[in-house]
């Protein structure tokens, strides 16, 4: 989609570069600013055809401007959609990181060389530390689900 928009935008710019000078040249004929030393350059009926051509070129220029605005709007919409998708991915990655943070902290503290850790003095200490890790992780998952992040 992105390459199609880019191609359409470049083609519209190419048409605009061609259309502008053509419109200006026809406008000079219609205004009578193009003269040939005392003689009419074009007969009256040909000048009327130039006037019709000028009107059509003017409408084509306006349509081209409208096309440019529409392409810009579609491009902005596509970029906004991509940004929303990236935000969803970042939200999910943040949830995963947040789920791993408390267990990592608890394991890091218990990995220190302290002498008076509960698991060393209490026979259920190791089970208790696992229960705390699981409880915190489950609580986080419930909270994230309520906020509809997961």
N, CA, C and O atoms as a GROMACS GRO file, in nm:
protein
  600
    1UNK      N    1   0.083  -0.119   0.000
    1UNK     CA    2   0.000   0.000   0.000
    1UNK      C    3   0.088   0.126   0.000
    1UNK      O    4   0.058   0.224  -0.067
    2UNK      N    5   0.195   0.118   0.076
    2UNK     CA    6   0.282   0.235   0.087
    2UNK      C    7   0.347   0.269  -0.046
    2UNK      O    8   0.357   0.386  -0.083
    3UNK      N    9   0.390   0.166  -0.119
    3UNK     CA   10   0.454   0.192  -0.249
    3UNK      C   11   0.352   0.242  -0.350
    3UNK      O   12   0.384   0.324  -0.436
    4UNK      N   13   0.227   0.194  -0.341
    4UNK     CA   14   0.123   0.242  -0.432
    4UNK      C   15   0.093   0.389  -0.406
    4UNK      O   16   0.073   0.466  -0.499
    5UNK      N   17   0.091   0.428  -0.279
    5UNK     CA   18   0.068   0.570  -0.246
    5UNK      C   19   0.184   0.657  -0.294
    5UNK      O   20   0.163   0.766  -0.346
    6UNK      N   21   0.304   0.606  -0.277
    6UNK     CA   22   0.420   0.682  -0.322
    6UNK      C   23   0.419   0.698  -0.474
    6UNK      O   24   0.448   0.806  -0.526
    7UNK      N   25   0.385   0.591  -0.545
    7UNK     CA   26   0.378   0.597  -0.690
    7UNK      C   27   0.270   0.695  -0.735
    7UNK      O   28   0.292   0.776  -0.825
    8UNK      N   29   0.153   0.688  -0.672
    8UNK     CA   30   0.044   0.779  -0.707
    8UNK      C   31   0.083   0.924  -0.680
    8UNK      O   32   0.052   1.013  -0.759
    9UNK      N   33   0.151   0.946  -0.569
    9UNK     CA   34   0.194   1.083  -0.535
    9UNK      C   35   0.294   1.137  -0.638
    9UNK      O   36   0.285   1.252  -0.680
   10UNK      N   37   0.389   1.054  -0.678
   10UNK     CA   38   0.489   1.096  -0.776
   10UNK      C   39   0.425   1.121  -0.913
   10UNK      O   40   0.462   1.215  -0.984
   11UNK      N   41   0.330   1.036  -0.951
   11UNK     CA   42   0.261   1.057  -1.078
   11UNK      C   43   0.180   1.186  -1.076
   11UNK      O   44   0.176   1.258  -1.175
   12UNK      N   45   0.116   1.215  -0.963
   12UNK     CA   46   0.039   1.339  -0.952
   12UNK      C   47   0.132   1.460  -0.961
   12UNK      O   48   0.097   1.561  -1.023
   13UNK      N   49   0.248   1.451  -0.900
   13UNK     CA   50   0.345   1.562  -0.910
   13UNK      C   51   0.394   1.580  -1.054
   13UNK      O   52   0.412   1.692  -1.100
   14UNK      N   53   0.414   1.469  -1.124
   14UNK     CA   54   0.456   1.477  -1.263
   14UNK      C   55   0.348   1.544  -1.349
   14UNK      O   56   0.378   1.629  -1.432
   15UNK      N   57   0.224   1.506  -1.328
   15UNK     CA   58   0.113   1.567  -1.402
   15UNK      C   59   0.104   1.715  -1.367
   15UNK      O   60   0.078   1.798  -1.455
   16UNK      N   61   0.123   1.748  -1.241
   16UNK     CA   62   0.116   1.889  -1.199
   16UNK      C   63   0.226   1.972  -1.266
   16UNK      O   64   0.202   2.085  -1.308
   17UNK      N   65   0.346   1.915  -1.276
   17UNK     CA   66   0.456   1.987  -1.342
   17UNK      C   67   0.427   2.010  -1.490
   17UNK      O   68   0.473   2.109  -1.547
   18UNK      N   69   0.353   1.922  -1.551
   18UNK     CA   70   0.318   1.938  -1.692
   18UNK      C   71   0.196   2.029  -1.709
   18UNK      O   72   0.191   2.111  -1.800
   19UNK      N   73   0.100   2.013  -1.621
   19UNK     CA   74  -0.027   2.085  -1.633
   19UNK      C   75  -0.012   2.234  -1.605
   19UNK      O   76  -0.075   2.316  -1.673
   20UNK      N   77   0.070   2.271  -1.509
   20UNK     CA   78   0.085   2.412  -1.472
   20UNK      C   79   0.133   2.500  -1.586
   20UNK      O   80   0.067   2.598  -1.620
   21UNK      N   81   0.246   2.468  -1.648
   21UNK     CA   82   0.293   2.551  -1.759
   21UNK      C   83   0.198   2.550  -1.879
   21UNK      O   84   0.184   2.652  -1.948
   22UNK      N   85   0.132   2.437  -1.904
   22UNK     CA   86   0.036   2.431  -2.015
   22UNK      C   87  -0.081   2.525  -1.988
   22UNK      O   88  -0.124   2.598  -2.077
   23UNK      N   89  -0.131   2.522  -1.867
   23UNK     CA   90  -0.242   2.611  -1.829
   23UNK      C   91  -0.200   2.758  -1.843
   23UNK      O   92  -0.278   2.839  -1.893
   24UNK      N   93  -0.079   2.791  -1.800
   24UNK     CA   94  -0.032   2.930  -1.809
   24UNK      C   95  -0.019   2.975  -1.955
   24UNK      O   96  -0.052   3.088  -1.988
   25UNK      N   97   0.030   2.886  -2.041
   25UNK     CA   98   0.045   2.921  -2.182
   25UNK      C   99  -0.091   2.943  -2.247
   25UNK      O  100  -0.108   3.038  -2.324
   26UNK      N  101  -0.187   2.858  -2.218
   26UNK     CA  102  -0.322   2.874  -2.275
   26UNK      C  103  -0.387   3.000  -2.219
   26UNK      O  104  -0.462   3.067  -2.290
   27UNK      N  105  -0.359   3.033  -2.095
   27UNK     CA  106  -0.414   3.154  -2.034
   27UNK      C  107  -0.363   3.280  -2.106
   27UNK      O  108  -0.437   3.377  -2.122
   28UNK      N  109  -0.237   3.278  -2.148
   28UNK     CA  110  -0.183   3.392  -2.223
   28UNK      C  111  -0.258   3.410  -2.354
   28UNK      O  112  -0.284   3.524  -2.394
   29UNK      N  113  -0.293   3.303  -2.421
   29UNK     CA  114  -0.368   3.312  -2.546
   29UNK      C  115  -0.508   3.365  -2.519
   29UNK      O  116  -0.558   3.450  -2.593
   30UNK      N  117  -0.571   3.316  -2.415
   30UNK     CA  118  -0.708   3.358  -2.383
   30UNK      C  119  -0.712   3.504  -2.344
   30UNK      O  120  -0.804   3.576  -2.383
   31UNK      N  121  -0.615   3.550  -2.267
   31UNK     CA  122  -0.609   3.690  -2.223
   31UNK      C  123  -0.571   3.786  -2.335
   31UNK      O  124  -0.591   3.906  -2.323
   32UNK      N  125  -0.518   3.735  -2.442
   32UNK     CA  126  -0.476   3.821  -2.552
   32UNK      C  127  -0.339   3.882  -2.530
   32UNK      O  128  -0.303   3.979  -2.596
   33UNK      N  129  -0.263   3.826  -2.439
   33UNK     CA  130  -0.129   3.877  -2.413
   33UNK      C  131  -0.028   3.827  -2.515
   33UNK      O  132   0.087   3.871  -2.516
   34UNK      N  133  -0.069   3.737  -2.599
   34UNK     CA  134   0.018   3.682  -2.701
   34UNK      C  135  -0.022   3.743  -2.835
   34UNK      O  136  -0.125   3.707  -2.891
   35UNK      N  137   0.058   3.833  -2.886
   35UNK     CA  138   0.023   3.903  -3.010
   35UNK      C  139   0.136   3.893  -3.110
   35UNK      O  140   0.252   3.867  -3.077
   36UNK      N  141   0.098   3.914  -3.235
   36UNK     CA  142   0.196   3.911  -3.344
   36UNK      C  143   0.186   4.043  -3.419
   36UNK      O  144   0.095   4.058  -3.500
   37UNK      N  145   0.271   4.136  -3.395
   37UNK     CA  146   0.284   4.268  -3.455
   37UNK      C  147   0.161   4.316  -3.532
   37UNK      O  148   0.160   4.318  -3.656
   38UNK      N  149   0.060   4.353  -3.459
   38UNK     CA  150  -0.057   4.415  -3.519
   38UNK      C  151  -0.158   4.319  -3.577
   38UNK      O  152  -0.265   4.363  -3.618
   39UNK      N  153  -0.132   4.193  -3.584
   39UNK     CA  154  -0.226   4.096  -3.640
   39UNK      C  155  -0.271   4.001  -3.531
   39UNK      O  156  -0.198   3.973  -3.436
   40UNK      N  157  -0.391   3.953  -3.547
   40UNK     CA  158  -0.439   3.852  -3.452
   40UNK      C  159  -0.368   3.720  -3.480
   40UNK      O  160  -0.358   3.676  -3.595
   41UNK      N  161  -0.319   3.661  -3.376
   41UNK     CA  162  -0.245   3.535  -3.392
   41UNK      C  163  -0.340   3.420  -3.423
   41UNK      O  164  -0.308   3.332  -3.504
   42UNK      N  165  -0.458   3.420  -3.356
   42UNK     CA  166  -0.555   3.313  -3.376
   42UNK      C  167  -0.690   3.373  -3.412
   42UNK      O  168  -0.724   3.480  -3.361
   43UNK      N  169  -0.766   3.309  -3.496
   43UNK     CA  170  -0.902   3.357  -3.525
   43UNK      C  171  -0.989   3.345  -3.400
   43UNK      O  172  -0.954   3.276  -3.304
   44UNK      N  173  -1.103   3.411  -3.404
   44UNK     CA  174  -1.193   3.417  -3.287
   44UNK      C  175  -1.241   3.278  -3.247
   44UNK      O  176  -1.245   3.247  -3.128
   45UNK      N  177  -1.279   3.192  -3.343
   45UNK     CA  178  -1.329   3.060  -3.307
   45UNK      C  179  -1.219   2.973  -3.244
   45UNK      O  180  -1.249   2.889  -3.158
   46UNK      N  181  -1.094   2.991  -3.284
   46UNK     CA  182  -0.983   2.916  -3.222
   46UNK      C  183  -0.959   2.969  -3.081
   46UNK      O  184  -0.926   2.891  -2.990
   47UNK      N  185  -0.975   3.100  -3.061
   47UNK     CA  186  -0.959   3.155  -2.927
   47UNK      C  187  -1.067   3.102  -2.834
   47UNK      O  188  -1.042   3.082  -2.715
   48UNK      N  189  -1.187   3.080  -2.886
   48UNK     CA  190  -1.293   3.020  -2.804
   48UNK      C  191  -1.256   2.877  -2.763
   48UNK      O  192  -1.282   2.835  -2.650
   49UNK      N  193  -1.196   2.805  -2.853
   49UNK     CA  194  -1.150   2.670  -2.819
   49UNK      C  195  -1.039   2.675  -2.714
   49UNK      O  196  -1.031   2.589  -2.626
   50UNK      N  197  -0.953   2.776  -2.722
   50UNK     CA  198  -0.851   2.793  -2.619
   50UNK      C  199  -0.914   2.825  -2.484
   50UNK      O  200  -0.868   2.777  -2.380
   51UNK      N  201  -1.021   2.905  -2.486
   51UNK     CA  202  -1.091   2.937  -2.361
   51UNK      C  203  -1.151   2.810  -2.300
   51UNK      O  204  -1.144   2.790  -2.179
   52UNK      N  205  -1.211   2.725  -2.385
   52UNK     CA  206  -1.264   2.598  -2.335
   52UNK      C  207  -1.152   2.510  -2.279
   52UNK      O  208  -1.166   2.448  -2.174
   53UNK      N  209  -1.041   2.506  -2.352
   53UNK     CA  210  -0.927   2.427  -2.305
   53UNK      C  211  -0.875   2.480  -2.172
   53UNK      O  212  -0.838   2.404  -2.083
   54UNK      N  213  -0.872   2.613  -2.158
   54UNK     CA  214  -0.826   2.674  -2.034
   54UNK      C  215  -0.917   2.634  -1.918
   54UNK      O  216  -0.869   2.601  -1.809
   55UNK      N  217  -1.049   2.636  -1.940
   55UNK     CA  218  -1.143   2.596  -1.835
   55UNK      C  219  -1.119   2.450  -1.794
   55UNK      O  220  -1.121   2.417  -1.676
   56UNK      N  221  -1.097   2.365  -1.893
   56UNK     CA  222  -1.072   2.224  -1.863
   56UNK      C  223  -0.940   2.206  -1.788
   56UNK      O  224  -0.930   2.124  -1.697
   57UNK      N  225  -0.840   2.281  -1.828
   57UNK     CA  226  -0.712   2.273  -1.757
   57UNK      C  227  -0.725   2.324  -1.614
   57UNK      O  228  -0.662   2.270  -1.523
   58UNK      N  229  -0.807   2.429  -1.595
   58UNK     CA  230  -0.830   2.482  -1.461
   58UNK      C  231  -0.900   2.378  -1.373
   58UNK      O  232  -0.862   2.359  -1.257
   59UNK      N  233  -1.002   2.312  -1.428
   59UNK     CA  234  -1.071   2.206  -1.353
   59UNK      C  235  -0.978   2.089  -1.325
   59UNK      O  236  -0.983   2.028  -1.218
   60UNK      N  237  -0.893   2.057  -1.421
   60UNK     CA  238  -0.798   1.947  -1.400
   60UNK      C  239  -0.700   1.982  -1.288
   60UNK      O  240  -0.664   1.895  -1.208
   61UNK      N  241  -0.658   2.107  -1.281
   61UNK     CA  242  -0.567   2.150  -1.174
   61UNK      C  243  -0.636   2.138  -1.038
   61UNK      O  244  -0.576   2.092  -0.941
   62UNK      N  245  -0.762   2.182  -1.031
   62UNK     CA  246  -0.836   2.170  -0.905
   62UNK      C  247  -0.855   2.025  -0.866
   62UNK      O  248  -0.844   1.990  -0.749
   63UNK      N  249  -0.884   1.939  -0.963
   63UNK     CA  250  -0.899   1.796  -0.934
   63UNK      C  251  -0.768   1.736  -0.887
   63UNK      O  252  -0.766   1.649  -0.800
   64UNK      N  253  -0.660   1.783  -0.945
   64UNK     CA  254  -0.528   1.734  -0.905
   64UNK      C  255  -0.496   1.775  -0.761
   64UNK      O  256  -0.438   1.698  -0.685
   65UNK      N  257  -0.534   1.897  -0.724
   65UNK     CA  258  -0.515   1.941  -0.586
   65UNK      C  259  -0.599   1.856  -0.490
   65UNK      O  260  -0.553   1.821  -0.381
   66UNK      N  261  -0.721   1.825  -0.531
   66UNK     CA  262  -0.806   1.739  -0.449
   66UNK      C  263  -0.744   1.600  -0.435
   66UNK      O  264  -0.744   1.542  -0.327
   67UNK      N  265  -0.691   1.547  -0.545
   67UNK     CA  266  -0.625   1.417  -0.540
   67UNK      C  267  -0.506   1.420  -0.446
   67UNK      O  268  -0.485   1.326  -0.369
   68UNK      N  269  -0.429   1.527  -0.451
   68UNK     CA  270  -0.314   1.539  -0.362
   68UNK      C  271  -0.357   1.538  -0.216
   68UNK      O  272  -0.294   1.474  -0.132
   69UNK      N  273  -0.466   1.610  -0.186
   69UNK     CA  274  -0.517   1.612  -0.048
   69UNK      C  275  -0.566   1.474  -0.006
   69UNK      O  276  -0.544   1.432   0.107
   70UNK      N  277  -0.634   1.404  -0.097
   70UNK     CA  278  -0.684   1.270  -0.064
   70UNK      C  279  -0.569   1.172  -0.041
   70UNK      O  280  -0.574   1.091   0.051
   71UNK      N  281  -0.467   1.179  -0.124
   71UNK     CA  282  -0.351   1.090  -0.107
   71UNK      C  283  -0.282   1.121   0.026
   71UNK      O  284  -0.239   1.030   0.096
   72UNK      N  285  -0.272   1.248   0.060
   72UNK     CA  286  -0.211   1.285   0.188
   72UNK      C  287  -0.294   1.231   0.304
   72UNK      O  288  -0.239   1.184   0.404
   73UNK      N  289  -0.426   1.237   0.292
   73UNK     CA  290  -0.513   1.184   0.396
   73UNK      C  291  -0.499   1.033   0.412
   73UNK      O  292  -0.493   0.981   0.523
   74UNK      N  293  -0.492   0.963   0.300
   74UNK     CA  294  -0.474   0.817   0.306
   74UNK      C  295  -0.337   0.783   0.364
   74UNK      O  296  -0.325   0.688   0.442
   75UNK      N  297  -0.236   0.859   0.326
   75UNK     CA  298  -0.101   0.835   0.381
   75UNK      C  299  -0.100   0.859   0.532
   75UNK      O  300  -0.039   0.781   0.606
   76UNK      N  301  -0.166   0.965   0.578
   76UNK     CA  302  -0.173   0.992   0.721
   76UNK      C  303  -0.247   0.880   0.795
   76UNK      O  304  -0.208   0.840   0.904
   77UNK      N  305  -0.356   0.831   0.733
   77UNK     CA  306  -0.431   0.721   0.794
   77UNK      C  307  -0.345   0.596   0.803
   77UNK      O  308  -0.346   0.527   0.906
   78UNK      N  309  -0.272   0.565   0.697
   78UNK     CA  310  -0.185   0.446   0.698
   78UNK      C  311  -0.077   0.458   0.805
   78UNK      O  312  -0.048   0.361   0.875
   79UNK      N  313  -0.018   0.577   0.819
   79UNK     CA  314   0.084   0.597   0.922
   79UNK      C  315   0.025   0.588   1.062
   79UNK      O  316   0.089   0.535   1.153
   80UNK      N  317  -0.097   0.638   1.080
   80UNK     CA  318  -0.162   0.628   1.211
   80UNK      C  319  -0.192   0.483   1.245
   80UNK      O  320  -0.177   0.441   1.360
   81UNK      N  321  -0.234   0.406   1.145
   81UNK     CA  322  -0.261   0.263   1.168
   81UNK      C  323  -0.134   0.190   1.208
   81UNK      O  324  -0.136   0.106   1.298
   82UNK      N  325  -0.025   0.220   1.142
   82UNK     CA  326   0.103   0.158   1.176
   82UNK      C  327   0.144   0.196   1.318
   82UNK      O  328   0.193   0.112   1.394
   83UNK      N  329   0.125   0.323   1.354
   83UNK     CA  330   0.161   0.369   1.489
   83UNK      C  331   0.076   0.299   1.595
   83UNK      O  332   0.127   0.263   1.701
   84UNK      N  333  -0.052   0.279   1.567
   84UNK     CA  334  -0.140   0.210   1.662
   84UNK      C  335  -0.095   0.065   1.680
   84UNK      O  336  -0.091   0.014   1.791
   85UNK      N  337  -0.061   0.000   1.569
   85UNK     CA  338  -0.013  -0.138   1.577
   85UNK      C  339   0.117  -0.147   1.656
   85UNK      O  340   0.136  -0.238   1.736
   86UNK      N  341   0.206  -0.052   1.634
   86UNK     CA  342   0.332  -0.051   1.709
   86UNK      C  343   0.306  -0.027   1.858
   86UNK      O  344   0.374  -0.086   1.943
   87UNK      N  345   0.210   0.058   1.890
   87UNK     CA  346   0.177   0.082   2.030
   87UNK      C  347   0.123  -0.044   2.096
   87UNK      O  348   0.154  -0.071   2.212
   88UNK      N  349   0.043  -0.123   2.023
   88UNK     CA  350  -0.008  -0.249   2.077
   88UNK      C  351   0.107  -0.346   2.105
   88UNK      O  352   0.109  -0.412   2.209
   89UNK      N  353   0.200  -0.354   2.014
   89UNK     CA  354   0.316  -0.442   2.033
   89UNK      C  355   0.397  -0.396   2.154
   89UNK      O  356   0.439  -0.478   2.236
   90UNK      N  357   0.419  -0.266   2.164
   90UNK     CA  358   0.496  -0.213   2.277
   90UNK      C  359   0.423  -0.239   2.409
   90UNK      O  360   0.487  -0.267   2.511
   91UNK      N  361   0.291  -0.229   2.408
   91UNK     CA  362   0.215  -0.254   2.530
   91UNK      C  363   0.233  -0.400   2.574
   91UNK      O  364   0.252  -0.427   2.692
   92UNK      N  365   0.226  -0.491   2.479
   92UNK     CA  366   0.242  -0.633   2.513
   92UNK      C  367   0.384  -0.664   2.561
   92UNK      O  368   0.404  -0.742   2.654
   93UNK      N  369   0.482  -0.602   2.498
   93UNK     CA  370   0.620  -0.622   2.544
   93UNK      C  371   0.641  -0.565   2.684
   93UNK      O  372   0.715  -0.622   2.765
   94UNK      N  373   0.576  -0.454   2.714
   94UNK     CA  374   0.584  -0.395   2.848
   94UNK      C  375   0.520  -0.486   2.951
   94UNK      O  376   0.572  -0.501   3.061
   95UNK      N  377   0.407  -0.548   2.915
   95UNK     CA  378   0.341  -0.641   3.006
   95UNK      C  379   0.433  -0.759   3.035
   95UNK      O  380   0.447  -0.801   3.150
   96UNK      N  381   0.496  -0.812   2.932
   96UNK     CA  382   0.587  -0.926   2.952
   96UNK      C  383   0.704  -0.886   3.042
   96UNK      O  384   0.741  -0.960   3.132
   97UNK      N  385   0.760  -0.768   3.017
   97UNK     CA  386   0.871  -0.722   3.102
   97UNK      C  387   0.824  -0.700   3.246
   97UNK      O  388   0.896  -0.732   3.340
   98UNK      N  389   0.703  -0.646   3.262
   98UNK     CA  390   0.651  -0.623   3.397
   98UNK      C  391   0.624  -0.755   3.469
   98UNK      O  392   0.638  -0.762   3.591
   99UNK      N  393   0.585  -0.858   3.395
   99UNK     CA  394   0.562  -0.988   3.458
   99UNK      C  395   0.691  -1.051   3.508
   99UNK      O  396   0.691  -1.122   3.609
  100UNK      N  397   0.800  -1.026   3.439
  100UNK     CA  398   0.928  -1.085   3.479
  100UNK      C  399   1.002  -1.003   3.584
  100UNK      O  400   1.096  -1.054   3.646
  101UNK      N  401   0.963  -0.880   3.605
  101UNK     CA  402   1.038  -0.793   3.696
  101UNK      C  403   1.031  -0.839   3.843
  101UNK      O  404   1.137  -0.857   3.904
  102UNK      N  405   0.913  -0.860   3.903
  102UNK     CA  406   0.911  -0.903   4.045
  102UNK      C  407   0.978  -1.038   4.070
  102UNK      O  408   1.054  -1.050   4.166
  103UNK      N  409   0.953  -1.141   3.986
  103UNK     CA  410   1.025  -1.267   4.012
  103UNK      C  411   1.176  -1.250   4.001
  103UNK      O  412   1.251  -1.310   4.079
  104UNK      N  413   1.221  -1.170   3.907
  104UNK     CA  414   1.365  -1.148   3.893
  104UNK      C  415   1.421  -1.079   4.016
  104UNK      O  416   1.530  -1.112   4.063
  105UNK      N  417   1.346  -0.983   4.069
  105UNK     CA  418   1.392  -0.913   4.190
  105UNK      C  419   1.399  -1.009   4.309
  105UNK      O  420   1.497  -1.009   4.383
  106UNK      N  421   1.294  -1.090   4.327
  106UNK     CA  422   1.291  -1.181   4.441
  106UNK      C  423   1.403  -1.284   4.431
  106UNK      O  424   1.472  -1.312   4.529
  107UNK      N  425   1.420  -1.340   4.313
  107UNK     CA  426   1.528  -1.437   4.293
  107UNK      C  427   1.663  -1.371   4.313
  107UNK      O  428   1.755  -1.433   4.367
  108UNK      N  429   1.677  -1.246   4.270
  108UNK     CA  430   1.804  -1.175   4.288
  108UNK      C  431   1.836  -1.153   4.434
  108UNK      O  432   1.950  -1.166   4.476
  109UNK      N  433   1.734  -1.118   4.513
  109UNK     CA  434   1.757  -1.097   4.656
  109UNK      C  435   1.793  -1.229   4.722
  109UNK      O  436   1.885  -1.235   4.804
  110UNK      N  437   1.721  -1.335   4.687
  110UNK     CA  438   1.752  -1.466   4.747
  110UNK      C  439   1.883  -1.524   4.695
  110UNK      O  440   1.939  -1.615   4.755
  111UNK      N  441   1.931  -1.472   4.586
  111UNK     CA  442   2.058  -1.520   4.533
  111UNK      C  443   2.178  -1.456   4.602
  111UNK      O  444   2.292  -1.499   4.582
  112UNK      N  445   2.154  -1.353   4.682
  112UNK     CA  446   2.263  -1.289   4.756
  112UNK      C  447   2.314  -1.385   4.864
  112UNK      O  448   2.244  -1.478   4.903
  113UNK      N  449   2.432  -1.362   4.909
  113UNK     CA  450   2.492  -1.449   5.011
  113UNK      C  451   2.461  -1.398   5.151
  113UNK      O  452   2.551  -1.362   5.227
  114UNK      N  453   2.332  -1.395   5.184
  114UNK     CA  454   2.291  -1.358   5.319
  114UNK      C  455   2.286  -1.484   5.405
  114UNK      O  456   2.264  -1.594   5.353
  115UNK      N  457   2.305  -1.468   5.534
  115UNK     CA  458   2.303  -1.585   5.621
  115UNK      C  459   2.165  -1.610   5.678
  115UNK      O  460   2.133  -1.725   5.708
  116UNK      N  461   2.082  -1.510   5.694
  116UNK     CA  462   1.954  -1.529   5.764
  116UNK      C  463   1.836  -1.523   5.668
  116UNK      O  464   1.742  -1.447   5.692
  117UNK      N  465   1.838  -1.599   5.565
  117UNK     CA  466   1.726  -1.604   5.472
  117UNK      C  467   1.621  -1.700   5.525
  117UNK      O  468   1.655  -1.801   5.587
  118UNK      N  469   1.493  -1.671   5.501
  118UNK     CA  470   1.387  -1.760   5.553
  118UNK      C  471   1.400  -1.904   5.506
  118UNK      O  472   1.368  -1.997   5.580
  119UNK      N  473   1.447  -1.924   5.385
  119UNK     CA  474   1.454  -2.061   5.336
  119UNK      C  475   1.564  -2.143   5.403
  119UNK      O  476   1.561  -2.266   5.399
  120UNK      N  477   1.661  -2.076   5.464
  120UNK     CA  478   1.767  -2.148   5.533
  120UNK      C  479   1.725  -2.188   5.675
  120UNK      O  480   1.768  -2.292   5.725
  121UNK      N  481   1.642  -2.106   5.741
  121UNK     CA  482   1.601  -2.134   5.878
  121UNK      C  483   1.466  -2.203   5.885
  121UNK      O  484   1.433  -2.267   5.985
  122UNK      N  485   1.388  -2.191   5.779
  122UNK     CA  486   1.251  -2.242   5.781
  122UNK      C  487   1.239  -2.346   5.672
  122UNK      O  488   1.279  -2.321   5.558
  123UNK      N  489   1.185  -2.461   5.703
  123UNK     CA  490   1.181  -2.569   5.605
  123UNK      C  491   1.083  -2.540   5.490
  123UNK      O  492   1.092  -2.605   5.386
  124UNK      N  493   0.990  -2.447   5.506
  124UNK     CA  494   0.898  -2.409   5.398
  124UNK      C  495   0.940  -2.278   5.331
  124UNK      O  496   0.864  -2.221   5.253
  125UNK      N  497   1.058  -2.230   5.359
  125UNK     CA  498   1.105  -2.103   5.305
  125UNK      C  499   1.115  -2.102   5.153
  125UNK      O  500   1.078  -2.005   5.088
  126UNK      N  501   1.166  -2.210   5.099
  126UNK     CA  502   1.180  -2.219   4.953
  126UNK      C  503   1.042  -2.219   4.886
  126UNK      O  504   1.020  -2.151   4.786
  127UNK      N  505   0.951  -2.296   4.943
  127UNK     CA  506   0.814  -2.301   4.892
  127UNK      C  507   0.746  -2.165   4.906
  127UNK      O  508   0.669  -2.122   4.820
  128UNK      N  509   0.775  -2.096   5.018
  128UNK     CA  510   0.717  -1.964   5.041
  128UNK      C  511   0.764  -1.864   4.934
  128UNK      O  512   0.684  -1.786   4.884
  129UNK      N  513   0.892  -1.868   4.901
  129UNK     CA  514   0.941  -1.773   4.800
  129UNK      C  515   0.877  -1.801   4.664
  129UNK      O  516   0.845  -1.708   4.590
  130UNK      N  517   0.857  -1.929   4.630
  130UNK     CA  518   0.788  -1.963   4.505
  130UNK      C  519   0.642  -1.918   4.510
  130UNK      O  520   0.589  -1.870   4.410
  131UNK      N  521   0.579  -1.932   4.623
  131UNK     CA  522   0.439  -1.889   4.637
  131UNK      C  523   0.426  -1.738   4.619
  131UNK      O  524   0.331  -1.690   4.556
  132UNK      N  525   0.520  -1.663   4.673
  132UNK     CA  526   0.519  -1.517   4.657
  132UNK      C  527   0.537  -1.480   4.509
  132UNK      O  528   0.468  -1.393   4.457
  133UNK      N  529   0.631  -1.546   4.443
  133UNK     CA  530   0.654  -1.518   4.301
  133UNK      C  531   0.529  -1.548   4.219
  133UNK      O  532   0.489  -1.466   4.136
  134UNK      N  533   0.467  -1.663   4.241
  134UNK     CA  534   0.347  -1.700   4.165
  134UNK      C  535   0.232  -1.606   4.198
  134UNK      O  536   0.159  -1.564   4.108
  135UNK      N  537   0.214  -1.570   4.326
  135UNK     CA  538   0.104  -1.482   4.365
  135UNK      C  539   0.119  -1.344   4.300
  135UNK      O  540   0.022  -1.288   4.251
  136UNK      N  541   0.240  -1.290   4.301
  136UNK     CA  542   0.261  -1.158   4.239
  136UNK      C  543   0.237  -1.165   4.089
  136UNK      O  544   0.176  -1.075   4.033
  137UNK      N  545   0.284  -1.270   4.025
  137UNK     CA  546   0.265  -1.284   3.880
  137UNK      C  547   0.118  -1.298   3.845
  137UNK      O  548   0.070  -1.237   3.750
  138UNK      N  549   0.044  -1.380   3.921
  138UNK     CA  550  -0.100  -1.396   3.896
  138UNK      C  551  -0.173  -1.265   3.921
  138UNK      O  552  -0.262  -1.229   3.844
  139UNK      N  553  -0.136  -1.194   4.027
  139UNK     CA  554  -0.200  -1.064   4.054
  139UNK      C  555  -0.175  -0.965   3.940
  139UNK      O  556  -0.265  -0.892   3.901
  140UNK      N  557  -0.054  -0.965   3.888
  140UNK     CA  558  -0.025  -0.877   3.774
  140UNK      C  559  -0.107  -0.916   3.652
  140UNK      O  560  -0.163  -0.830   3.585
  141UNK      N  561  -0.115  -1.046   3.624
  141UNK     CA  562  -0.194  -1.092   3.509
  141UNK      C  563  -0.340  -1.052   3.522
  141UNK      O  564  -0.401  -1.008   3.425
  142UNK      N  565  -0.397  -1.066   3.642
  142UNK     CA  566  -0.537  -1.026   3.664
  142UNK      C  567  -0.552  -0.876   3.642
  142UNK      O  568  -0.647  -0.832   3.576
  143UNK      N  569  -0.461  -0.799   3.695
  143UNK     CA  570  -0.469  -0.653   3.678
  143UNK      C  571  -0.456  -0.613   3.531
  143UNK      O  572  -0.530  -0.527   3.483
  144UNK      N  573  -0.362  -0.676   3.461
  144UNK     CA  574  -0.345  -0.645   3.318
  144UNK      C  575  -0.468  -0.687   3.237
  144UNK      O  576  -0.506  -0.617   3.143
  145UNK      N  577  -0.530  -0.798   3.272
  145UNK     CA  578  -0.651  -0.841   3.200
  145UNK      C  579  -0.767  -0.746   3.225
  145UNK      O  580  -0.844  -0.716   3.133
  146UNK      N  581  -0.780  -0.697   3.348
  146UNK     CA  582  -0.887  -0.600   3.377
  146UNK      C  583  -0.869  -0.471   3.300
  146UNK      O  584  -0.966  -0.406   3.262
  147UNK      N  585  -0.746  -0.433   3.278
  147UNK     CA  586  -0.718  -0.312   3.200
  147UNK      C  587  -0.718  -0.341   3.050
  147UNK      O  588  -0.699  -0.250   2.969
  148UNK      N  589  -0.738  -0.467   3.014
  148UNK     CA  590  -0.743  -0.515   2.876
  148UNK      C  591  -0.611  -0.492   2.802
  148UNK      O  592  -0.609  -0.455   2.684
  149UNK      N  593  -0.505  -0.514   2.872
  149UNK     CA  594  -0.373  -0.505   2.811
  149UNK      C  595  -0.327  -0.639   2.758
  149UNK      O  596  -0.238  -0.647   2.673
  150UNK      N  597  -0.390  -0.745   2.809
  150UNK     CA  598  -0.353  -0.880   2.767
  150UNK      C  599  -0.477  -0.946   2.708
  150UNK      O  600  -0.471  -1.061   2.665
   0.00000   0.00000   0.00000
